[in-house]
Every structure is written in C-alpha cells, then in structure tokens.
C-alpha cells in the first residue's frame, strides 16, 4: 500500500471517528453506538498493524505454492473403487 493510500485510510478513519463521536453525543452509550466505536477501534488497530507489517501482495510469487500439472490424471486412480472424477462433472460407469 502506498503512503498516499495509507494517508487516505488514516484520514477516513479520522472522519469516521468524528462521525461516531457526533452520534455518541446525540444517542449516548447505546449498544449500537458502542459496537460502532469498537469497530472503529478495530479498524485503527488493523491499519496500524498493516502499516507496521504489510502482508505480501496476492500477485507476488509464493515459494510455498505447489504446481498442479494440466496433464490428465492416471485413469487407474478412478477404476474399481466407485471413485468420482469430480472436476469433470461427475462421470460414472465405464470410461
């Protein structure tokens, strides 16, 4: 996340905090207001955690990925045990 994105996120959280504060002053300590406040606190904590240790982007190469070949499976895996080739629409019977 770029510094601009982080800045925008912090501004949005600040604006939400002002709105929730306004709601709290109007409606008091109602359960729904407390939940909004807790949610806002959680957003603030998560944003800080993200800033301190950003996760790896989804598009980044992962070393723990296991390649799955496009070649067909060995047909003997599906013979004689009433197995279903689930990825192909549930083929049954003789092949």
C-alpha positions, 0 to 999 in steps of 0.5 A, spaced: 500 500 500 502 506 498 503 512 503 498 516 499 493 510 500 495 509 507 494 517 508 487 516 505 485 510 510 488 514 516 484 520 514 477 516 513 478 513 519 479 520 522 472 522 519 469 516 521 471 517 528 468 524 528 462 521 525 461 516 531 463 521 536 457 526 533 452 520 534 455 518 541 453 525 543 446 525 540 444 517 542 449 516 548 452 509 550 447 505 546 449 498 544 449 500 537 453 506 538 458 502 542 459 496 537 460 502 532 466 505 536 469 498 537 469 497 530 472 503 529 477 501 534 478 495 530 479 498 524 485 503 527 488 497 530 488 493 523 491 499 519 496 500 524 498 493 524 498 493 516 502 499 516 507 496 521 507 489 517 504 489 510 502 482 508 505 480 501 501 482 495 496 476 492 500 477 485 507 476 488 510 469 487 509 464 493 515 459 494 510 455 498 505 454 492 505 447 489 504 446 481 498 442 479 500 439 472 494 440 466 496 433 464 490 428 465 490 424 471 492 416 471 485 413 469 487 407 474 486 412 480 478 412 478 477 404 476 474 399 481 473 403 487 466 407 485 471 413 485 468 420 482 472 424 477 469 430 480 472 436 476 469 433 470 462 433 472 461 427 475 462 421 470 460 414 472 460 407 469 465 405 464 470 410 461 
